[in-house]
Amino acid sequence: MADNLLKATEPYVTQMREEGWCVLDNVIPANVVGAVREEVETSEADYNEFSKENGRWERNVISFMPKFAEHLANERLLTVIQQLLGSQVRISQTEYKIRPPHYELVRAYHSDFPYDLNQKWHIPQPFPSAVIGITTLWMLSEFTTENGGTWIVPKTHVDLRNPRGKEDGIGDRNPLDGEMQATGSAGSVLIMDSRIWHSNAENPSAGKRTAVVVRYAPWWLNLELFGVNTATIPGETFDQLPDNVKLLYEHRAENREPTVWI
Ligand SMILES: O=C(O)CCC(=O)C(=O)O
């Protein structure tokens, strides 16, 4: 990793280790984020229609958003992630996270894969003291406390309890001590240790809160997830991705021999 990148990302890595989260700004430059947001918002309907006809786990959502995909190996972002997960990383899951205007929600606190205790493919408590997943929420519209900025509880990445832990008596629907909403300008990325307790928030505003969640994993983690959220990317679509993004998605490419990792 280049020295200048290590230096520029040091405060973020420190915050990740101590607090379990940070917001990296300007990952998608201001002059292109509007076009990326539009692509993501308009393609969700195409994706939903495709999935209705062909099945929910038939095509990876990244296939529907090539402009967005270009940013996933952003140098500063990957430098932060690689310092926490090791230098070989892959993307485990990608999902639309668009909250419509006037979206109402009771909190639903959880940790993400591989620590989501409601999913079959989780590791058991007590979680080992190691970073095994990084969740990134790409803010394609500004995140505020009025439009559904994600609820997070800083420092919970080292708490051995969990809101979905049956014996832990926390309750995933309750406001929690220390909770705060993550905010940032469009083009920023909320980065979380996947153990961090976090939740959707209501969006009482009149505008959409548009985001995509992308989860990164170390190379050695099993990403098969029993077929759920393992949708593939057509080979011709995969061929169009920038090389450094191919590296993150090669395990999901259809009809392509593994070349990038060899
Ligand atoms: O959309 C959000 O603000 C939170 C999403 C979330 O909790 C998740 O993807 O695990």
The ligand as an ORCA input file, in Angstrom:
! r2SCAN-3c Opt
* xyz 0 1
  O     -30.316      1.490      5.109
  C     -29.833      1.680      6.222
  O     -29.747      2.806      6.730
  C     -29.327      0.529      7.046
  C     -29.185     -0.757      6.267
  C     -28.851     -1.938      7.107
  O     -29.127     -2.015      8.267
  C     -28.143     -3.061      6.483
  O     -27.988     -3.085      5.257
  O     -27.720     -3.986      7.189
*
